[in-house]
Amino acid sequence: MKILLVEPYYGGSHRAWADGYAANSAHDVTLVTQEARFWKWRMHGAHLTLAGDVAETLDASPDVVLASSMMNVAAFMGAARRGIGDAPVAVYFHESQFDYPLSPLDRADQTYPMINWSSAAVADLPIFNSEFHRSLFFESAERFLRQFPDQRHGHLVDEVAKRSIVLPVGVDLARLGEVSGRAQDDPPLILWNQRWEHDKGPDEFVDLIEALIETDLDFRVAVVGERFVSAPESFDRLPELLGDRLVALGFLSDDEYVGVLRRADVVVSTAYHEFFGIAIVEAMAAGALPILPDRLVYPDRIPQARYESCLYEDGDGLFEKVRWAIDHCEEAAQIATDLAKTVRQYDWSEVAPRYDDVLENLVRSSAAAE
């Protein structure tokens, strides 16, 4: 089977997803992509650019198209029709613009949630990376569409939701190796490994560090991740706050990143926006104890029996759980080792066959409907 994978924002987690599926699928996957820049322009204009690229790349129509949602997929289906023929189209939602927390530099814009909605409505199969994301998308879409004057698409929301499915993001967890014991003589290492943007709660993490410094606890900190132009100002204070306790700061090569993951004892999220949590899954698989907000997708990543150890309600709860993990290293390490097994299901070796099955079924059902 020939699969055309279209990724308008080919960088970071989107690139890892596209490359990971292409490398692990049992089928022939062709990638057509654009650079991971100017996301708003990608949402508006990528469909025309990529439709032209499809026409130049393919010798024959694919059996199925898997398109990332960082573009107007409905417009792409029209613009690329000569290149893709009657191939059914699945759209994969890594994220969506409904209820996205705005930065102080941004303002609400109805354009982007409408592009997300039309992409889901027109695609043959809308796919979401978590049940949390899928449920939030359709709840928000229904609320969003009520504001328009007439023909509000309300009857379509349930229809599109019923044909949507959930497929997790595949993650290359095999590269992390087996969970190994930490060096007992080293102070515990606290890891923050998110994008350096406002929706990941960087200020709340710095508040935690300031509170921990006021204690007599011995610990180290690694703050890693992709940095953008509007990096959080609060992180500028970390070198002075932490001194020798700061063992890594900023973007790392993958080898360096894996090394930090394997040394981390605790991984912290302070996010206000998360639909899957690749970085947390990676750290858990490497053996770090996750301490996460009791919101968004995070409760789905933790077995309910471990909620008390891993999920917090507010800043005080975050501080207390991190302090407990530092004070009880061996017990925390045992919990982390048990949790590492629960996220191995997201390795591409497990996930890629599920993608293959879904796309094969889509092709069969599309052919039967003709």
KAWO-V585758 format. One line per field, one symbol per residue. psi: psi as a letter, one per 30 degrees, with the letter a starting at -180 (. if undefined). A space follows every 50 residues. Layout:
BEGIN
psi=???
END
This chain:
BEGIN
psi=kkkjkjjfiilbfeeeeeeeeeffkfljkkkklllilieeeeeeffeeee eeeeefekflklelkjklghljeeeeeeegefefbgklkkkkjellgkgk kklffllkjfeeeeeeeeeeeflejkklfleeeeeeeeeeeeeeffflel hggeffeeeeeegllkklkkkifeffalklkljffkkkkkkjhlkilefg heeeeeeeeeeefflgkkllkkjllkkaehkkeffffeeeefbffjfkka klleeeeeeeeffkekkkkglgjkfdheeeeeeeffgkkkjlkilbfeff fkkefgeeffkleaeeeeeeeeeeeefieeeeeeeeeefefffffgkffe eefeeeeeeeeeeeeeeff.
END
